[in-house]
Amino acid sequence: MKVSEEFLSIQGEGLDIGVLTYFVRFPACDLRCRWCDTPYASLHPEAGEATTVEDVLSRAIESGAEWMCITGGEPLPSAAPSIPLLPRLVQRTPSPGQC
């Protein structure tokens, strides 16, 4: 799969604001939102570097973050490269009460 970038940061949006999060940004998006803050990743489907699900998970675990944010581009169009990553994340997610 191709990934535009990966980085460790503090979540700045939503219910998990302030939480240390490992971000995985996928390239390509067909939405063209005028408020897009990552046109360098979104508008160029050929952008990004090839990597494997295992390598992404390894880097995420190494980062020490308990959360991962899959972003884009648009990470969930049909046949998106992020799809193989999702079941692996669910396998690593504790059930409620197991945290």
Gaussian input, Z-matrix of N, CA and C with variables (Angstrom, degrees):
# hf/3-21g

backbone

0 1
 N
 C     1     B1
 C     2     B2     1     A1
 N     3     B3     2     A2     1     D1
 C     4     B4     3     A3     2     D2
 C     5     B5     4     A4     3     D3
 N     6     B6     5     A5     4     D4
 C     7     B7     6     A6     5     D5
 C     8     B8     7     A7     6     D6
 N     9     B9     8     A8     7     D7
 C    10    B10     9     A9     8     D8
 C    11    B11    10    A10     9     D9
 N    12    B12    11    A11    10    D10
 C    13    B13    12    A12    11    D11
 C    14    B14    13    A13    12    D12
 N    15    B15    14    A14    13    D13
 C    16    B16    15    A15    14    D14
 C    17    B17    16    A16    15    D15
 N    18    B18    17    A17    16    D16
 C    19    B19    18    A18    17    D17
 C    20    B20    19    A19    18    D18
 N    21    B21    20    A20    19    D19
 C    22    B22    21    A21    20    D20
 C    23    B23    22    A22    21    D21
 N    24    B24    23    A23    22    D22
 C    25    B25    24    A24    23    D23
 C    26    B26    25    A25    24    D24
 N    27    B27    26    A26    25    D25
 C    28    B28    27    A27    26    D26
 C    29    B29    28    A28    27    D27
 N    30    B30    29    A29    28    D28
 C    31    B31    30    A30    29    D29
 C    32    B32    31    A31    30    D30
 N    33    B33    32    A32    31    D31
 C    34    B34    33    A33    32    D32
 C    35    B35    34    A34    33    D33
 N    36    B36    35    A35    34    D34
 C    37    B37    36    A36    35    D35
 C    38    B38    37    A37    36    D36
 N    39    B39    38    A38    37    D37
 C    40    B40    39    A39    38    D38
 C    41    B41    40    A40    39    D39
 N    42    B42    41    A41    40    D40
 C    43    B43    42    A42    41    D41
 C    44    B44    43    A43    42    D42
 N    45    B45    44    A44    43    D43
 C    46    B46    45    A45    44    D44
 C    47    B47    46    A46    45    D45
 N    48    B48    47    A47    46    D46
 C    49    B49    48    A48    47    D47
 C    50    B50    49    A49    48    D48
 N    51    B51    50    A50    49    D49
 C    52    B52    51    A51    50    D50
 C    53    B53    52    A52    51    D51
 N    54    B54    53    A53    52    D52
 C    55    B55    54    A54    53    D53
 C    56    B56    55    A55    54    D54
 N    57    B57    56    A56    55    D55
 C    58    B58    57    A57    56    D56
 C    59    B59    58    A58    57    D57
 N    60    B60    59    A59    58    D58
 C    61    B61    60    A60    59    D59
 C    62    B62    61    A61    60    D60
 N    63    B63    62    A62    61    D61
 C    64    B64    63    A63    62    D62
 C    65    B65    64    A64    63    D63
 N    66    B66    65    A65    64    D64
 C    67    B67    66    A66    65    D65
 C    68    B68    67    A67    66    D66
 N    69    B69    68    A68    67    D67
 C    70    B70    69    A69    68    D68
 C    71    B71    70    A70    69    D69
 N    72    B72    71    A71    70    D70
 C    73    B73    72    A72    71    D71
 C    74    B74    73    A73    72    D72
 N    75    B75    74    A74    73    D73
 C    76    B76    75    A75    74    D74
 C    77    B77    76    A76    75    D75
 N    78    B78    77    A77    76    D76
 C    79    B79    78    A78    77    D77
 C    80    B80    79    A79    78    D78
 N    81    B81    80    A80    79    D79
 C    82    B82    81    A81    80    D80
 C    83    B83    82    A82    81    D81
 N    84    B84    83    A83    82    D82
 C    85    B85    84    A84    83    D83
 C    86    B86    85    A85    84    D84
 N    87    B87    86    A86    85    D85
 C    88    B88    87    A87    86    D86
 C    89    B89    88    A88    87    D87
 N    90    B90    89    A89    88    D88
 C    91    B91    90    A90    89    D89
 C    92    B92    91    A91    90    D90
 N    93    B93    92    A92    91    D91
 C    94    B94    93    A93    92    D92
 C    95    B95    94    A94    93    D93
 N    96    B96    95    A95    94    D94
 C    97    B97    96    A96    95    D95
 C    98    B98    97    A97    96    D96
 N    99    B99    98    A98    97    D97
 C   100   B100    99    A99    98    D98
 C   101   B101   100   A100    99    D99
 N   102   B102   101   A101   100   D100
 C   103   B103   102   A102   101   D101
 C   104   B104   103   A103   102   D102
 N   105   B105   104   A104   103   D103
 C   106   B106   105   A105   104   D104
 C   107   B107   106   A106   105   D105
 N   108   B108   107   A107   106   D106
 C   109   B109   108   A108   107   D107
 C   110   B110   109   A109   108   D108
 N   111   B111   110   A110   109   D109
 C   112   B112   111   A111   110   D110
 C   113   B113   112   A112   111   D111
 N   114   B114   113   A113   112   D112
 C   115   B115   114   A114   113   D113
 C   116   B116   115   A115   114   D114
 N   117   B117   116   A116   115   D115
 C   118   B118   117   A117   116   D116
 C   119   B119   118   A118   117   D117
 N   120   B120   119   A119   118   D118
 C   121   B121   120   A120   119   D119
 C   122   B122   121   A121   120   D120
 N   123   B123   122   A122   121   D121
 C   124   B124   123   A123   122   D122
 C   125   B125   124   A124   123   D123
 N   126   B126   125   A125   124   D124
 C   127   B127   126   A126   125   D125
 C   128   B128   127   A127   126   D126
 N   129   B129   128   A128   127   D127
 C   130   B130   129   A129   128   D128
 C   131   B131   130   A130   129   D129
 N   132   B132   131   A131   130   D130
 C   133   B133   132   A132   131   D131
 C   134   B134   133   A133   132   D132
 N   135   B135   134   A134   133   D133
 C   136   B136   135   A135   134   D134
 C   137   B137   136   A136   135   D135
 N   138   B138   137   A137   136   D136
 C   139   B139   138   A138   137   D137
 C   140   B140   139   A139   138   D138
 N   141   B141   140   A140   139   D139
 C   142   B142   141   A141   140   D140
 C   143   B143   142   A142   141   D141
 N   144   B144   143   A143   142   D142
 C   145   B145   144   A144   143   D143
 C   146   B146   145   A145   144   D144
 N   147   B147   146   A146   145   D145
 C   148   B148   147   A147   146   D146
 C   149   B149   148   A148   147   D147
 N   150   B150   149   A149   148   D148
 C   151   B151   150   A150   149   D149
 C   152   B152   151   A151   150   D150
 N   153   B153   152   A152   151   D151
 C   154   B154   153   A153   152   D152
 C   155   B155   154   A154   153   D153
 N   156   B156   155   A155   154   D154
 C   157   B157   156   A156   155   D155
 C   158   B158   157   A157   156   D156
 N   159   B159   158   A158   157   D157
 C   160   B160   159   A159   158   D158
 C   161   B161   160   A160   159   D159
 N   162   B162   161   A161   160   D160
 C   163   B163   162   A162   161   D161
 C   164   B164   163   A163   162   D162
 N   165   B165   164   A164   163   D163
 C   166   B166   165   A165   164   D164
 C   167   B167   166   A166   165   D165
 N   168   B168   167   A167   166   D166
 C   169   B169   168   A168   167   D167
 C   170   B170   169   A169   168   D168
 N   171   B171   170   A170   169   D169
 C   172   B172   171   A171   170   D170
 C   173   B173   172   A172   171   D171
 N   174   B174   173   A173   172   D172
 C   175   B175   174   A174   173   D173
 C   176   B176   175   A175   174   D174
 N   177   B177   176   A176   175   D175
 C   178   B178   177   A177   176   D176
 C   179   B179   178   A178   177   D177
 N   180   B180   179   A179   178   D178
 C   181   B181   180   A180   179   D179
 C   182   B182   181   A181   180   D180
 N   183   B183   182   A182   181   D181
 C   184   B184   183   A183   182   D182
 C   185   B185   184   A184   183   D183
 N   186   B186   185   A185   184   D184
 C   187   B187   186   A186   185   D185
 C   188   B188   187   A187   186   D186
 N   189   B189   188   A188   187   D187
 C   190   B190   189   A189   188   D188
 C   191   B191   190   A190   189   D189
 N   192   B192   191   A191   190   D190
 C   193   B193   192   A192   191   D191
 C   194   B194   193   A193   192   D192
 N   195   B195   194   A194   193   D193
 C   196   B196   195   A195   194   D194
 C   197   B197   196   A196   195   D195
 N   198   B198   197   A197   196   D196
 C   199   B199   198   A198   197   D197
 C   200   B200   199   A199   198   D198
 N   201   B201   200   A200   199   D199
 C   202   B202   201   A201   200   D200
 C   203   B203   202   A202   201   D201
 N   204   B204   203   A203   202   D202
 C   205   B205   204   A204   203   D203
 C   206   B206   205   A205   204   D204
 N   207   B207   206   A206   205   D205
 C   208   B208   207   A207   206   D206
 C   209   B209   208   A208   207   D207
 N   210   B210   209   A209   208   D208
 C   211   B211   210   A210   209   D209
 C   212   B212   211   A211   210   D210
 N   213   B213   212   A212   211   D211
 C   214   B214   213   A213   212   D212
 C   215   B215   214   A214   213   D213
 N   216   B216   215   A215   214   D214
 C   217   B217   216   A216   215   D215
 C   218   B218   217   A217   216   D216
 N   219   B219   218   A218   217   D217
 C   220   B220   219   A219   218   D218
 C   221   B221   220   A220   219   D219
 N   222   B222   221   A221   220   D220
 C   223   B223   222   A222   221   D221
 C   224   B224   223   A223   222   D222
 N   225   B225   224   A224   223   D223
 C   226   B226   225   A225   224   D224
 C   227   B227   226   A226   225   D225
 N   228   B228   227   A227   226   D226
 C   229   B229   228   A228   227   D227
 C   230   B230   229   A229   228   D228
 N   231   B231   230   A230   229   D229
 C   232   B232   231   A231   230   D230
 C   233   B233   232   A232   231   D231
 N   234   B234   233   A233   232   D232
 C   235   B235   234   A234   233   D233
 C   236   B236   235   A235   234   D234
 N   237   B237   236   A236   235   D235
 C   238   B238   237   A237   236   D236
 C   239   B239   238   A238   237   D237
 N   240   B240   239   A239   238   D238
 C   241   B241   240   A240   239   D239
 C   242   B242   241   A241   240   D240
 N   243   B243   242   A242   241   D241
 C   244   B244   243   A243   242   D242
 C   245   B245   244   A244   243   D243
 N   246   B246   245   A245   244   D244
 C   247   B247   246   A246   245   D245
 C   248   B248   247   A247   246   D246
 N   249   B249   248   A248   247   D247
 C   250   B250   249   A249   248   D248
 C   251   B251   250   A250   249   D249
 N   252   B252   251   A251   250   D250
 C   253   B253   252   A252   251   D251
 C   254   B254   253   A253   252   D252
 N   255   B255   254   A254   253   D253
 C   256   B256   255   A255   254   D254
 C   257   B257   256   A256   255   D255
 N   258   B258   257   A257   256   D256
 C   259   B259   258   A258   257   D257
 C   260   B260   259   A259   258   D258
 N   261   B261   260   A260   259   D259
 C   262   B262   261   A261   260   D260
 C   263   B263   262   A262   261   D261
 N   264   B264   263   A263   262   D262
 C   265   B265   264   A264   263   D263
 C   266   B266   265   A265   264   D264
 N   267   B267   266   A266   265   D265
 C   268   B268   267   A267   266   D266
 C   269   B269   268   A268   267   D267
 N   270   B270   269   A269   268   D268
 C   271   B271   270   A270   269   D269
 C   272   B272   271   A271   270   D270
 N   273   B273   272   A272   271   D271
 C   274   B274   273   A273   272   D272
 C   275   B275   274   A274   273   D273
 N   276   B276   275   A275   274   D274
 C   277   B277   276   A276   275   D275
 C   278   B278   277   A277   276   D276
 N   279   B279   278   A278   277   D277
 C   280   B280   279   A279   278   D278
 C   281   B281   280   A280   279   D279
 N   282   B282   281   A281   280   D280
 C   283   B283   282   A282   281   D281
 C   284   B284   283   A283   282   D282
 N   285   B285   284   A284   283   D283
 C   286   B286   285   A285   284   D284
 C   287   B287   286   A286   285   D285
 N   288   B288   287   A287   286   D286
 C   289   B289   288   A288   287   D287
 C   290   B290   289   A289   288   D288
 N   291   B291   290   A290   289   D289
 C   292   B292   291   A291   290   D290
 C   293   B293   292   A292   291   D291
 N   294   B294   293   A293   292   D292
 C   295   B295   294   A294   293   D293
 C   296   B296   295   A295   294   D294

   B1=1.4431
   B2=1.5202
   B3=1.3179
   B4=1.4675
   B5=1.5248
   B6=1.3252
   B7=1.4587
   B8=1.5183
   B9=1.3141
   B10=1.4554
   B11=1.5280
   B12=1.3382
   B13=1.4623
   B14=1.5182
   B15=1.3208
   B16=1.4572
   B17=1.5188
   B18=1.3422
   B19=1.4573
   B20=1.5181
   B21=1.2968
   B22=1.4511
   B23=1.5166
   B24=1.3352
   B25=1.4534
   B26=1.5234
   B27=1.2947
   B28=1.4545
   B29=1.5292
   B30=1.3346
   B31=1.4705
   B32=1.5245
   B33=1.3188
   B34=1.4544
   B35=1.5102
   B36=1.3338
   B37=1.4603
   B38=1.5177
   B39=1.3127
   B40=1.4614
   B41=1.5130
   B42=1.3361
   B43=1.4582
   B44=1.5194
   B45=1.3220
   B46=1.4618
   B47=1.5215
   B48=1.3048
   B49=1.4631
   B50=1.5303
   B51=1.3219
   B52=1.4588
   B53=1.5204
   B54=1.3352
   B55=1.4610
   B56=1.5306
   B57=1.3336
   B58=1.4602
   B59=1.5279
   B60=1.3326
   B61=1.4612
   B62=1.5247
   B63=1.3239
   B64=1.4595
   B65=1.5194
   B66=1.3329
   B67=1.4610
   B68=1.5209
   B69=1.3163
   B70=1.4609
   B71=1.5212
   B72=1.3324
   B73=1.4609
   B74=1.5284
   B75=1.3242
   B76=1.4507
   B77=1.5272
   B78=1.3305
   B79=1.4625
   B80=1.5222
   B81=1.2926
   B82=1.4676
   B83=1.5224
   B84=1.3025
   B85=1.4514
   B86=1.5253
   B87=1.3167
   B88=1.4555
   B89=1.5308
   B90=1.3165
   B91=1.4631
   B92=1.5266
   B93=1.3168
   B94=1.4778
   B95=1.5287
   B96=1.3246
   B97=1.4625
   B98=1.5244
   B99=1.2936
   B100=1.4691
   B101=1.5217
   B102=1.3328
   B103=1.4606
   B104=1.5332
   B105=1.3200
   B106=1.4688
   B107=1.5219
   B108=1.3362
   B109=1.4623
   B110=1.5278
   B111=1.3266
   B112=1.4620
   B113=1.5258
   B114=1.3264
   B115=1.4730
   B116=1.5234
   B117=1.3285
   B118=1.4648
   B119=1.5213
   B120=1.3201
   B121=1.4634
   B122=1.5203
   B123=1.3069
   B124=1.4620
   B125=1.5121
   B126=1.3011
   B127=1.4551
   B128=1.5257
   B129=1.3039
   B130=1.4556
   B131=1.5286
   B132=1.3402
   B133=1.4711
   B134=1.5266
   B135=1.3071
   B136=1.4644
   B137=1.5241
   B138=1.3124
   B139=1.4671
   B140=1.5248
   B141=1.2807
   B142=1.4586
   B143=1.5072
   B144=1.3118
   B145=1.4619
   B146=1.5178
   B147=1.3130
   B148=1.4609
   B149=1.5211
   B150=1.3146
   B151=1.4562
   B152=1.5224
   B153=1.3037
   B154=1.4671
   B155=1.5217
   B156=1.3226
   B157=1.4635
   B158=1.5188
   B159=1.3194
   B160=1.4587
   B161=1.5245
   B162=1.3369
   B163=1.4664
   B164=1.5220
   B165=1.3343
   B166=1.4673
   B167=1.5262
   B168=1.3273
   B169=1.4671
   B170=1.5178
   B171=1.3148
   B172=1.4594
   B173=1.5190
   B174=1.3244
   B175=1.4655
   B176=1.5301
   B177=1.3223
   B178=1.4644
   B179=1.5231
   B180=1.3167
   B181=1.4661
   B182=1.5230
   B183=1.3245
   B184=1.4626
   B185=1.5270
   B186=1.3368
   B187=1.4630
   B188=1.5215
   B189=1.3244
   B190=1.4566
   B191=1.5194
   B192=1.3212
   B193=1.4672
   B194=1.5216
   B195=1.3140
   B196=1.4596
   B197=1.5199
   B198=1.3258
   B199=1.4546
   B200=1.5186
   B201=1.3404
   B202=1.4537
   B203=1.5239
   B204=1.3145
   B205=1.4584
   B206=1.5184
   B207=1.3277
   B208=1.4601
   B209=1.5196
   B210=1.3156
   B211=1.4530
   B212=1.5194
   B213=1.3093
   B214=1.4434
   B215=1.4999
   B216=1.2352
   B217=1.4428
   B218=1.5225
   B219=1.2723
   B220=1.4637
   B221=1.5163
   B222=1.3416
   B223=1.4588
   B224=1.5201
   B225=1.3312
   B226=1.4549
   B227=1.5290
   B228=1.3277
   B229=1.4674
   B230=1.5269
   B231=1.3153
   B232=1.4611
   B233=1.5209
   B234=1.3152
   B235=1.4660
   B236=1.5254
   B237=1.3184
   B238=1.4657
   B239=1.5244
   B240=1.3164
   B241=1.4584
   B242=1.5254
   B243=1.3228
   B244=1.4579
   B245=1.5241
   B246=1.3148
   B247=1.4607
   B248=1.5331
   B249=1.3301
   B250=1.4654
   B251=1.5309
   B252=1.3232
   B253=1.4585
   B254=1.5241
   B255=1.3156
   B256=1.4602
   B257=1.5278
   B258=1.3366
   B259=1.4720
   B260=1.5330
   B261=1.3059
   B262=1.4708
   B263=1.5273
   B264=1.3298
   B265=1.4580
   B266=1.5185
   B267=1.3219
   B268=1.4598
   B269=1.5283
   B270=1.3200
   B271=1.4713
   B272=1.5205
   B273=1.3295
   B274=1.4587
   B275=1.5227
   B276=1.3412
   B277=1.4531
   B278=1.5215
   B279=1.3336
   B280=1.4702
   B281=1.5153
   B282=1.3345
   B283=1.4520
   B284=1.5188
   B285=1.3318
   B286=1.4723
   B287=1.5155
   B288=1.3035
   B289=1.4550
   B290=1.5141
   B291=1.3423
   B292=1.4557
   B293=1.5169
   B294=1.3223
   B295=1.4483
   B296=1.5193
   A1=109.27
   A2=115.72
   A3=120.16
   A4=109.90
   A5=114.92
   A6=121.71
   A7=107.67
   A8=116.02
   A9=120.76
   A10=110.97
   A11=115.78
   A12=119.35
   A13=110.23
   A14=114.92
   A15=123.49
   A16=106.75
   A17=116.05
   A18=118.72
   A19=111.03
   A20=115.67
   A21=124.02
   A22=107.91
   A23=116.60
   A24=120.22
   A25=109.70
   A26=114.85
   A27=121.80
   A28=107.69
   A29=116.21
   A30=120.11
   A31=109.11
   A32=116.36
   A33=120.70
   A34=114.24
   A35=117.56
   A36=120.68
   A37=110.63
   A38=115.89
   A39=122.12
   A40=114.69
   A41=114.86
   A42=121.66
   A43=113.30
   A44=117.20
   A45=121.21
   A46=112.79
   A47=117.24
   A48=121.19
   A49=109.71
   A50=115.45
   A51=121.43
   A52=114.81
   A53=118.08
   A54=122.31
   A55=109.91
   A56=116.53
   A57=121.41
   A58=108.27
   A59=116.79
   A60=122.36
   A61=110.13
   A62=115.36
   A63=121.44
   A64=107.40
   A65=116.73
   A66=122.35
   A67=110.46
   A68=116.05
   A69=122.94
   A70=106.41
   A71=115.87
   A72=121.33
   A73=109.26
   A74=115.48
   A75=121.72
   A76=110.11
   A77=117.75
   A78=120.59
   A79=111.10
   A80=115.17
   A81=125.10
   A82=113.18
   A83=114.08
   A84=121.52
   A85=107.81
   A86=115.51
   A87=118.62
   A88=112.23
   A89=118.57
   A90=121.52
   A91=113.21
   A92=117.62
   A93=123.45
   A94=113.00
   A95=117.05
   A96=121.99
   A97=109.54
   A98=117.47
   A99=119.60
   A100=112.02
   A101=118.20
   A102=121.25
   A103=112.57
   A104=117.63
   A105=121.67
   A106=110.57
   A107=115.53
   A108=119.80
   A109=112.59
   A110=117.50
   A111=120.58
   A112=112.33
   A113=117.58
   A114=117.67
   A115=112.32
   A116=118.24
   A117=121.04
   A118=111.30
   A119=117.50
   A120=121.08
   A121=110.91
   A122=116.46
   A123=121.45
   A124=115.04
   A125=117.27
   A126=119.81
   A127=113.82
   A128=117.61
   A129=120.63
   A130=110.78
   A131=117.40
   A132=119.97
   A133=113.39
   A134=116.95
   A135=119.87
   A136=111.83
   A137=116.66
   A138=120.96
   A139=110.16
   A140=114.74
   A141=119.94
   A142=112.45
   A143=113.76
   A144=120.44
   A145=109.54
   A146=115.30
   A147=120.42
   A148=110.01
   A149=115.60
   A150=121.90
   A151=107.87
   A152=116.67
   A153=120.92
   A154=109.76
   A155=115.64
   A156=121.19
   A157=109.71
   A158=116.48
   A159=120.76
   A160=111.70
   A161=117.15
   A162=120.64
   A163=111.57
   A164=117.01
   A165=120.39
   A166=109.56
   A167=117.01
   A168=120.19
   A169=111.68
   A170=116.85
   A171=120.91
   A172=111.26
   A173=116.82
   A174=120.48
   A175=111.15
   A176=116.67
   A177=120.40
   A178=110.95
   A179=117.24
   A180=121.23
   A181=110.28
   A182=115.95
   A183=121.79
   A184=112.42
   A185=116.69
   A186=121.20
   A187=112.46
   A188=116.71
   A189=120.48
   A190=113.82
   A191=118.18
   A192=120.91
   A193=109.83
   A194=116.28
   A195=120.69
   A196=111.94
   A197=117.14
   A198=121.65
   A199=110.78
   A200=115.14
   A201=121.27
   A202=107.76
   A203=116.01
   A204=122.04
   A205=107.91
   A206=115.92
   A207=121.28
   A208=106.33
   A209=115.15
   A210=120.07
   A211=109.36
   A212=117.51
   A213=118.81
   A214=112.03
   A215=103.30
   A216=136.81
   A217=110.80
   A218=114.16
   A219=121.34
   A220=107.32
   A221=118.19
   A222=120.14
   A223=115.97
   A224=119.18
   A225=118.20
   A226=116.97
   A227=120.14
   A228=117.29
   A229=109.13
   A230=116.66
   A231=118.57
   A232=109.96
   A233=115.95
   A234=123.88
   A235=112.59
   A236=116.44
   A237=120.62
   A238=110.57
   A239=117.02
   A240=119.99
   A241=112.67
   A242=118.10
   A243=120.03
   A244=112.77
   A245=118.05
   A246=121.49
   A247=112.48
   A248=121.55
   A249=119.84
   A250=113.29
   A251=117.26
   A252=121.18
   A253=112.05
   A254=117.67
   A255=121.54
   A256=114.64
   A257=120.14
   A258=118.52
   A259=112.54
   A260=116.92
   A261=120.22
   A262=110.88
   A263=117.09
   A264=120.31
   A265=110.63
   A266=116.56
   A267=120.44
   A268=110.10
   A269=117.67
   A270=121.23
   A271=111.45
   A272=117.94
   A273=122.11
   A274=112.42
   A275=118.00
   A276=121.53
   A277=110.09
   A278=117.39
   A279=119.12
   A280=110.72
   A281=115.49
   A282=120.13
   A283=109.41
   A284=117.52
   A285=118.88
   A286=110.75
   A287=117.27
   A288=121.92
   A289=113.92
   A290=118.11
   A291=121.93
   A292=112.72
   A293=117.59
   A294=120.55
   A295=110.89
   D1=156.52
   D2=178.25
   D3=-102.42
   D4=136.91
   D5=178.64
   D6=-125.67
   D7=132.16
   D8=179.89
   D9=-74.71
   D10=-44.51
   D11=176.15
   D12=-164.38
   D13=158.12
   D14=174.69
   D15=-132.85
   D16=139.86
   D17=179.22
   D18=-160.95
   D19=157.28
   D20=177.15
   D21=-101.13
   D22=129.88
   D23=-179.10
   D24=-158.03
   D25=177.65
   D26=175.25
   D27=-92.25
   D28=129.04
   D29=178.40
   D30=-60.77
   D31=129.76
   D32=-176.44
   D33=-109.59
   D34=5.38
   D35=-176.30
   D36=-139.32
   D37=157.36
   D38=170.37
   D39=73.75
   D40=-163.51
   D41=-175.92
   D42=-68.20
   D43=-23.45
   D44=-177.17
   D45=-97.62
   D46=23.02
   D47=179.72
   D48=-56.17
   D49=133.93
   D50=179.62
   D51=90.37
   D52=-4.74
   D53=-177.47
   D54=-88.42
   D55=134.98
   D56=175.98
   D57=-63.43
   D58=124.13
   D59=-171.07
   D60=-137.74
   D61=141.40
   D62=173.43
   D63=-96.08
   D64=118.14
   D65=-176.92
   D66=-97.58
   D67=134.89
   D68=173.99
   D69=-122.45
   D70=113.77
   D71=-177.28
   D72=-105.33
   D73=122.11
   D74=177.83
   D75=-93.04
   D76=149.54
   D77=178.62
   D78=-82.01
   D79=163.02
   D80=171.66
   D81=80.31
   D82=133.19
   D83=176.19
   D84=-158.43
   D85=136.43
   D86=179.59
   D87=-103.68
   D88=8.24
   D89=-177.31
   D90=-81.72
   D91=-36.50
   D92=178.50
   D93=56.58
   D94=46.08
   D95=178.38
   D96=-63.37
   D97=134.87
   D98=-177.31
   D99=-70.63
   D100=-17.90
   D101=178.14
   D102=-94.53
   D103=7.96
   D104=-178.38
   D105=-53.97
   D106=129.71
   D107=179.62
   D108=-99.63
   D109=4.97
   D110=179.80
   D111=-137.13
   D112=53.39
   D113=-179.65
   D114=-61.71
   D115=-25.92
   D116=178.20
   D117=-62.45
   D118=-27.54
   D119=177.90
   D120=-97.06
   D121=-39.58
   D122=-170.78
   D123=-73.67
   D124=-37.00
   D125=-170.68
   D126=-89.63
   D127=-1.35
   D128=-175.54
   D129=-125.81
   D130=90.20
   D131=-177.05
   D132=-61.90
   D133=-22.63
   D134=179.54
   D135=-81.00
   D136=-10.36
   D137=-178.80
   D138=-71.11
   D139=163.42
   D140=177.22
   D141=103.37
   D142=166.06
   D143=-179.81
   D144=-117.38
   D145=144.21
   D146=178.48
   D147=-70.36
   D148=137.02
   D149=177.32
   D150=-151.72
   D151=176.32
   D152=179.62
   D153=-114.11
   D154=160.20
   D155=175.64
   D156=-57.20
   D157=-43.80
   D158=-178.50
   D159=-61.14
   D160=-40.97
   D161=179.66
   D162=-67.05
   D163=-41.04
   D164=178.30
   D165=-63.04
   D166=-47.31
   D167=179.19
   D168=-61.34
   D169=-40.40
   D170=179.41
   D171=-61.52
   D172=-46.13
   D173=179.14
   D174=-65.67
   D175=-38.20
   D176=178.67
   D177=-64.16
   D178=-44.54
   D179=179.03
   D180=-64.39
   D181=-43.95
   D182=178.12
   D183=-58.39
   D184=-30.74
   D185=-177.34
   D186=-67.09
   D187=-23.83
   D188=-178.56
   D189=87.69
   D190=-4.69
   D191=178.99
   D192=-73.26
   D193=142.85
   D194=176.62
   D195=-89.04
   D196=-13.43
   D197=-177.12
   D198=-123.30
   D199=150.90
   D200=174.45
   D201=-127.25
   D202=139.41
   D203=175.62
   D204=-116.04
   D205=119.14
   D206=176.13
   D207=-94.15
   D208=122.76
   D209=-174.56
   D210=-138.83
   D211=-174.76
   D212=-175.97
   D213=-151.34
   D214=-165.35
   D215=44.98
   D216=11.74
   D217=-167.35
   D218=175.41
   D219=-107.19
   D220=106.76
   D221=-170.54
   D222=-74.56
   D223=-11.33
   D224=-174.52
   D225=-123.24
   D226=32.15
   D227=172.44
   D228=-71.61
   D229=167.03
   D230=-178.96
   D231=-57.34
   D232=138.38
   D233=-179.55
   D234=62.65
   D235=28.20
   D236=-179.92
   D237=-67.11
   D238=147.59
   D239=-179.77
   D240=-67.44
   D241=-17.49
   D242=-179.07
   D243=-75.09
   D244=-18.09
   D245=-174.77
   D246=-56.15
   D247=-44.97
   D248=179.28
   D249=-63.85
   D250=-22.77
   D251=-178.94
   D252=-75.43
   D253=-33.59
   D254=-172.30
   D255=-60.65
   D256=-48.50
   D257=179.09
   D258=-61.39
   D259=-33.58
   D260=179.10
   D261=-67.02
   D262=-35.63
   D263=176.92
   D264=-67.87
   D265=-40.88
   D266=179.36
   D267=-62.29
   D268=-38.61
   D269=178.23
   D270=-61.25
   D271=-30.80
   D272=-177.23
   D273=-90.03
   D274=-5.88
   D275=-176.10
   D276=-87.14
   D277=124.38
   D278=178.84
   D279=-70.21
   D280=150.29
   D281=173.76
   D282=-71.29
   D283=158.63
   D284=177.49
   D285=-53.40
   D286=136.27
   D287=-179.34
   D288=90.14
   D289=-7.15
   D290=-179.98
   D291=-102.97
   D292=3.08
   D293=-176.33
   D294=-69.65

